[in-house]
Amino acid sequence: MGTIGFIGLGVMGTPMAANLVAAGHRVTGFDLDRDALGRLAAAGGTAAASVRDAVEGAEVVITVLPDHPQVEEVVLGTVLDVVAEGTLLIDMSTIRPETSAAIAEAGAERGVRVLDAPVSGGQTGAEQGTLSIMVGGAEADFAAARPVLDALGTTVVHVGPHGAGQVVKAANQLVVGGIYALVSEAIVLLEASGVDAGTGLDVLAGGLAANRVLDLKRHSMVAREFRPGFRIDLHHKDMGIALAAARRADVALPVTGLVAQLVAAGRARGYGALDHSALLTVVENLSGRA
Ligand code: NAD
């Protein structure tokens, strides 16, 4: 198996890198956070001293970074100058589709094959290797990336050209945000009416209202446990990506707009570092119940 240079060992990147090691890949990683480097070494990977050290000689480079400025800094600032022609760069961060397309163009000028491959499934999906991965780019490059992506996810789909993976991810995030907002409203209604929210949501989870957020998060939401997971700050970024994509596509997404404002309120109230299920607190605040 080839060498993978892995940049960004946070909530998602650390377990993803560990799964690649477990699948037999040689993984050399870098993150600005020294603790993250220790976790990679403990998982059997090699900690590098810099982005350059991590990606030099790699056949595949994977980035799992917060947002487009970090991806631009790492990829345009270092990776494309260091790696050999033919290297496969898989950016698994959630960023704007137009940045993914620009990075692919910059890669093509240097003979580097680029895919945008954002993921869904959260920390649990990353740990269990069961992520959904939506891939934009050339079909042949997707085929080449498949053995690596299959070690990270169970739903791995080529959805279109450069940037298409990010558009699918934006659609994913507006649906997830909307579901969190509505589950929050259900909890507020149940509790304000004197009905046990946990019992009520158990019933919802068995009927037409069933969904993954109810399955995975209803107990922690009712208990007000908001340790991330997926931070409000990141979901705020993603709602911005979704609204900007809607504007570019010339469509109106009114519910997405409303949910984006609730997420923005959570950030403004200082919940940015909490899990996005803390949207419940925002909805409670509207009725003076938090
Ligand atoms: P995170 O903040 O936990 O991890 C990002 C890591 O990147 C951090 O460890 C940070 O130190 C590192 N980093 C930042 N700039 C760097 C640089 N210049 N060089 C090297 N390292 C750098 O974020 P995360 O939750 O792992 O999310 C990463 C991406 O995946 C985001 O785009 C997010 O939207 C997306 N995502 C997250 C989840 C989730 O549940 N957490 C789910 C799906 C998608």
Boltz pocket constraint, residues with backbone or C-beta under 6 A from the ligand:
constraints:
  - pocket:
      binder: B
      contacts: [[A, 7], [A, 8], [A, 9], [A, 10], [A, 11], [A, 12], [A, 13], [A, 30], [A, 31], [A, 32], [A, 33], [A, 36], [A, 51], [A, 64], [A, 65], [A, 66], [A, 67], [A, 70], [A, 73], [A, 74], [A, 92], [A, 93], [A, 94], [A, 95], [A, 119], [A, 120], [A, 121], [A, 122], [A, 123], [A, 229], [A, 230], [A, 231], [A, 234]]
      max_distance: 6.0
